[in-house]
């Protein structure tokens, strides 16, 4: 009969609600405050969203079983423009979007009609996502739910922004931002197609002069103007002559457009082909000489200004392009070619490990063939970084001579900017980036707007220190955070449109979505009281928030102004002080360059150090059958649909079992079905075994109990490291193979008195399964005879004195010998009449122990080992069998270190006695009896002279 998954899941969810299982209030226990980035409700969740929340839930459930008072809350992020954009498209009766609502998201017609109102979209998907989270069994304290447009939340954000402004961390000014020219709004990750966080780089435009034209070139290395030998132009590109704030500039079409967004008045004057400038001479700023413009195909109109300055001594591209001209002179006039040939690189930077012309050296190292070789990028990267961090400017660099590149760069920039010999250009990294509306994003300098000053040096310093002192999983992400902290600059924190909180001092502006979502974890404490109407928006003021979050302040005044009792005020304060700081913050990797870093910055700005976050845990994305999930691929499975079809637990496991944190998980339905079967079998087993004190422990019980302890401690170590795939692997598969072996052993012996031990093993297994598959684990727990809930059970702990290493070794010997018999039968394809086993001679056992001791000491040299064996009377027989030593070394090395150490600990074992247990197994599996002889037994039956090949733990086998 088909198992009623949905019924079981409903039953336990209902039970959790009735017993208020996941509601966390302060108590005597130690707490864990586990949070995850709240969802943006503009669509229902699909399988991909499920991963981060499921990982967080497993984490929360694990800590609960470890005895902590765990708070895992959830809110909904309404703030921002994407929902606004959707509402507008509904108003415009956008067919594609409405069709997606209907068929993909299955929104009822009635609701779609209301979607011209942005809040209606948000609240519809809010409920949809929340239902999905409940159906997934997430152990959330729903009393603390809120949305970012709730009136008290608005007050909280106003308070936060006044705090930041008082600390000069919100500033008014003009700074570059990623921008959608169509929407006339700054863009961040939420707003772009493919959810990319727009980041950009500042280039210095060096102004070269030709007659009355300015020919600007973009560079990251302004100090290299001292080494310019020529300019590069693409002869086939049509350039624009534009009037830029009163000067005549020659730039590519793309560059002219970029300049318009940078506070410049740009007027088109004329167009001109690149070829027209080839051979012309330009004046280099700050130097007396003129240099020539040469043609080059590597110059792209979309990069920089479409014209490039050439520094062949230090820029591999420039060096190579010059070489290419010299080699392939036929496309170029003779006098130009002669000129090009006469150009000598000007070396201006001395770096350890490089000679006069570093560019030439790296080109040779990277085996670059011509200016279109892909390896040029790598050569350039390597040289730039070496010269930037290790280079010193030579005597030919004027007032900068003798200084290091790394600390001169800013001064050179200031100097040429001051003399009006340069300007600044911003370029989006990894462009083009498109806004959700389809327009290509640009970098715009926003004037007189509000910015969070992430350029602030002290703030950055604290952010680095917080990141470097916190736990980050996986560890390799730490560097990424430090990198982001370094490149972050002023960030526009307000928008003119969208849902959200108005800037308290300038009501024309709305705090944007990545700025109102940085310290909201603190708000979960308040939300519980807001939802009970014990905190009312009209009554709260800044002193109230100060009191709750920092303690102190004039309680009496707050009590009267905020119309709240003293007791309640103290209770809320105590609750905050109990749950804060955040112990773990979970999120997808895509939020590293924005949300997670802002979360750190703003906690530092607002809260004292004891409330700074303790841990960040980042996970990769989910693929569907190996492909990226996307609407356009048509492979998005809405989460709630999947739950209805397969059940929540199988989906949870299928998401988690294919990958560790940072890897991309691969979800596929075959895995879901396999897991479902496995869980159903486990459930069946749980009804079979009743709790009975285990008596009459035989060898196989001692072994199973030992394996149980080992699996408990291995699983626990994996959980502590959040290696969930590994933990699940133990719980689902390793347990299975041990139980199967045990079953085989007791079947062979026809034993029936074994349900006690199996109940013990299953109980631990079910308990460790429960964070992953909470519903079915409750059902199993009940079947095992428990009356309490497994969600509140104690996480099993390994009991060391229940580990009997001798029994583990004996079973391993039995298992491997059975394996060997099976393999021989497979290869020889004979039907066995008799099986004979030979255990090794006693000198071999002694030799084995000597070799093992030496290997543990680190001695692997066969010659040395042989010598010491021969020197010993007990083992000198090895002389006659030198292969034995070699094979034994390999036997030992193929085992993990703990197994080797266990062998040392146990010392001599009686293999003959152990292998006598094989008889019942062999009879059961192969229908024949076995005989066990010692190699030294003179009476042994050994027609094929097999016995002499026996080695310790590797008995010889004869099958007839
Ligand atoms: Zn747009």
Boltz pocket constraint, residues with backbone or C-beta under 6 A from the ligand:
constraints:
  - pocket:
      binder: B
      contacts: [[A, 180], [A, 181], [A, 182], [A, 183], [A, 191], [A, 435], [A, 436], [A, 437], [A, 438], [A, 439]]
      max_distance: 6.0
